[in-house]
Structures are given as structure tokens and as C-alpha cells.
Amino acid sequence: MKNNELKVAVVTGASSGIGAETVRALVKAGFQVYGGARRYDRLERLSRETRMTPLELDVRSTESVNVFVSRLPDAVHVLVNNAGGALGLDPVLEMDEMGWLDMYQSNVLGTARMARALFPRLCKSGLGHLVNIGSVAAFETYTGGAGYTAAKHAVRAITETLRLEWLGHPVRITEIDPGLVNTEFSLVRFNGDREKAKRVYEGMTPLSAEDVAEAVSWVVTRPAHVNVDSLLLRPLDQARVDRIFRRPSVP
Ligand SMILES: NC(=O)c1ccc[n+]([C@@H]2O[C@H](COP(=O)([O-])OP(=O)(O)OC[C@H]3O[C@@H](n4cnc5c(N)ncnc54)[C@H](OP(=O)(O)O)[C@@H]3O)[C@@H](O)[C@H]2O)c1
């Protein structure tokens, strides 16, 4: 790489929430950023503000991942596997199989597909960095959350397996595991029900997408020999995934 060339970062799920803020943070840190998601109109809007290169991407499809990757430079320094989320809050006895499959496709297979497709480009950069966005749901469970927590537990298994399989290659691997973050996550989980989504954050202060993006930016800017394995971030008001301190609302 010539001295005046920017390092390249790729962010999946860049159309909203943590992904969009990560794009802003990495642009600010001096990266040339490529952002992927299904909602291209939103990516375009973000690209006007940040000069990110917008590319359509559905991580549930190998074909879409391959087309996306074919449009990237030969060398990629950072891949932030952020695309994903939860669908529904159904107990196991009432599980919506299609919803569960979708969560697996985006969170689990999507993460592995992107890692597989970008591996040669990450190596080519001389020092690549894979950052998977997991969740406290990768460590804990809660009633109605099995579809999502199982998927995020699986993401953690992939992160840890890749650290073994890629040992000796010039690629750092980090998982960032946030607690409650105020994004469109709950709106998507509850299928657009704004009231239900709002109640998730009622009376407490969640993390912001900027808080998580700052963590991403920090891990990828450590000295080359330092691998931050994992970083679990929670709001002060959250002790466990399902133990939240809520202040009574003032009438
Ligand atoms: N918010 C939280 O409390 C929280 C906590 C821990 C972990 N997380 C994780 O953080 C990540 C980002 O979520 P968020 O909180 O920022 O929620 P969000 O605002 O709903 O953003 C989710 C992003 O993922 C993208 N996405 C979803 N499915 C995709 C697919 N098949 N292909 C490509 N992009 C896809 C969405 O874009 P399109 O719909 O445009 O494709 C969107 O940009 C997720 O992995 C989530 O599980 C969130």
C-alpha cells in the first residue's frame, strides 16, 4: 500500500443503527468505507454525508455476498460484520420457524459467509481485522429470546473458531457484545410496532449506536500486535440481559 492510500473498511448493515454510526466513526478515523445493506436508498443518503461507497447487500444470500465482494478493492483492512438482528419474542413452544431461519441466515450464516468471502482480501492488506458484532445474548438467555440468543451464541462460536483456524494469518479477530442499544433493533423485532419498541427502553438509559461505534473504532486502531478478543458493553442500568433498572415515570 502506498503511503497516501487510505485503509479500507467494510461495514455490513450500514443502513441503520450501529452500522451507520460505525461508518461515520471509521470515516472519521481515516478509513475509506464501503457499506452494505438491503435498503440502498438509506445507504445513498449516508454516502452523501460521509463519502462511504454504498453497495447493495443481503447477507442471507451467497450470491449477493459474492457480487458485493467483487466490487471491493483487492485489499481490505477491516470487515465489520454487523448485519443482523432479532425477529419476534416467541417462546420455543410457539416458535415461528421462518423467523428463526431468517435470524440464522442473517446473524450466523451471514457472518460466516462474509468472513469466508473477505478472507483473501483481509490477508492481502498485510494486517486485516474482522470485527463481529455479537450481543450480551451471546452469553445469556431470556424468556422468548431463544431464537435470537441461539443465533448470537452461534456467532460467538464462529468468532472463537476463526481465531483458531486463522492463527498464523495476518488477521485480527474481535467480537463486540453490546447490551441494549437504542436503534431500530426493537422496531424490527416487533415488526414495526413503535409502542412495543419504545417500551424496551422505557425509564432507563440504553447505549447509543455511537457508543458501540466508538468501541469498533478503538479496537481497529490498536497497535498491530494487539488483538482485543472481545468487548462486552452494557448500559449502567442493565445488570443482565433481562435485569434492567427502570426509573418510575414522572406524572
Ligand atoms: N440494538 C441492540 O440492542 C443490539 C444489542 C446487541 C447486539 N445488536 C446487534 O447489532 C447489530 C446491528 O443492529 P442495530 O441495533 O444497529 O439494529 P438496526 O438499527 O435494526 O440495524 C440493523 C442493520 O442490519 C441490516 N441487516 C439486517 N439484515 C440484513 C441482511 N440480511 N443483509 C444485509 N443487511 C442486513 C439492516 O439493513 P437493511 O434492513 O437495510 O438490510 C440494518 O442496517 C445486529 O447484529 C444486532 O443483532 C444490537
The ligand as a Tripos MOL2 file, in Angstrom:
@<TRIPOS>MOLECULE
LIG
   48    52     1     0     0
SMALL
NO_CHARGES

@<TRIPOS>ATOM
      1 N1        -29.7570   -2.7410   19.4110 N.am      1 LIG1
      2 C1        -29.3950   -3.6080   20.3220 C.2       1 LIG1
      3 O1        -29.8940   -3.5800   21.4610 O.2       1 LIG1
      4 C2        -28.3250   -4.6280   19.9980 C.ar      1 LIG1
      5 C3        -27.6680   -5.2360   21.0710 C.ar      1 LIG1
      6 C4        -26.6960   -6.1700   20.8110 C.ar      1 LIG1
      7 C5        -26.3700   -6.5030   19.5130 C.ar      1 LIG1
      8 N2        -27.0330   -5.9180   18.4770 N.ar      1 LIG1
      9 C6        -26.6480   -6.3150   17.1080 C.3       1 LIG1
     10 O2        -26.1460   -5.1780   16.4490 O.3       1 LIG1
     11 C7        -26.2910   -5.3520   15.0350 C.3       1 LIG1
     12 C8        -26.8970   -4.0820   14.4410 C.3       1 LIG1
     13 O3        -28.1990   -3.8990   14.9450 O.3       1 LIG1
     14 P1        -28.8010   -2.4690   15.3120 P.3       1 LIG1
     15 O4        -29.0630   -2.4700   16.7520 O.co2     1 LIG1
     16 O5        -27.9890   -1.3860   14.7250 O.co2     1 LIG1
     17 O6        -30.2360   -2.5880   14.6030 O.3       1 LIG1
     18 P2        -30.8600   -1.8710   13.2980 P.3       1 LIG1
     19 O7        -30.8890   -0.3940   13.5050 O.co2     1 LIG1
     20 O8        -32.1340   -2.5820   13.0290 O.co2     1 LIG1
     21 O9        -29.7970   -2.2060   12.1510 O.3       1 LIG1
     22 C9        -29.6750   -3.4980   11.5980 C.3       1 LIG1
     23 C10       -28.8700   -3.3930   10.3150 C.3       1 LIG1
     24 O10       -28.6500   -4.7100    9.7870 O.3       1 LIG1
     25 C11       -29.0020   -4.7180    8.4280 C.3       1 LIG1
     26 N3        -29.4390   -6.0410    8.0030 N.ar      1 LIG1
     27 C12       -30.3550   -6.8490    8.5840 C.ar      1 LIG1
     28 N4        -30.4870   -7.9780    7.8570 N.ar      1 LIG1
     29 C13       -29.6420   -7.8620    6.7960 C.ar      1 LIG1
     30 C14       -29.3480   -8.6870    5.6880 C.ar      1 LIG1
     31 N5        -29.9620   -9.8540    5.5140 N.pl3     1 LIG1
     32 N6        -28.4250   -8.2610    4.8010 N.ar      1 LIG1
     33 C15       -27.7920   -7.0760    4.9610 C.ar      1 LIG1
     34 N7        -28.0410   -6.2400    5.9790 N.ar      1 LIG1
     35 C16       -28.9630   -6.6370    6.8840 C.ar      1 LIG1
     36 C17       -30.1300   -3.6640    8.3030 C.3       1 LIG1
     37 O11       -30.1640   -3.1650    6.9570 O.3       1 LIG1
     38 P3        -31.2830   -3.4680    5.8650 P.3       1 LIG1
     39 O12       -32.5610   -3.7680    6.5870 O.co2     1 LIG1
     40 O13       -31.3120   -2.2010    5.0620 O.co2     1 LIG1
     41 O14       -30.7340   -4.6260    5.0890 O.co2     1 LIG1
     42 C18       -29.6080   -2.5930    9.2510 C.3       1 LIG1
     43 O15       -28.6750   -1.7640    8.5910 O.3       1 LIG1
     44 C19       -27.1430   -6.6080   14.8510 C.3       1 LIG1
     45 O16       -26.2980   -7.6840   14.5400 O.3       1 LIG1
     46 C20       -27.7830   -6.8120   16.2300 C.3       1 LIG1
     47 O17       -28.1040   -8.1500   16.4570 O.3       1 LIG1
     48 C21       -27.9910   -4.9740   18.7020 C.ar      1 LIG1
@<TRIPOS>BOND
     1     1     2 1
     2     2     3 2
     3     2     4 1
     4     4     5 ar
     5     4    48 ar
     6     5     6 ar
     7     6     7 ar
     8     7     8 ar
     9     8     9 1
    10     8    48 ar
    11     9    10 1
    12     9    46 1
    13    10    11 1
    14    11    12 1
    15    11    44 1
    16    12    13 1
    17    13    14 1
    18    14    15 2
    19    14    16 1
    20    14    17 1
    21    17    18 1
    22    18    19 2
    23    18    20 1
    24    18    21 1
    25    21    22 1
    26    22    23 1
    27    23    24 1
    28    23    42 1
    29    24    25 1
    30    25    26 1
    31    25    36 1
    32    26    27 ar
    33    26    35 ar
    34    27    28 ar
    35    28    29 ar
    36    29    30 ar
    37    29    35 ar
    38    30    31 1
    39    30    32 ar
    40    32    33 ar
    41    33    34 ar
    42    34    35 ar
    43    36    37 1
    44    36    42 1
    45    37    38 1
    46    38    39 2
    47    38    40 1
    48    38    41 1
    49    42    43 1
    50    44    45 1
    51    44    46 1
    52    46    47 1
@<TRIPOS>SUBSTRUCTURE
     1 LIG1         1 GROUP 0 **** ****
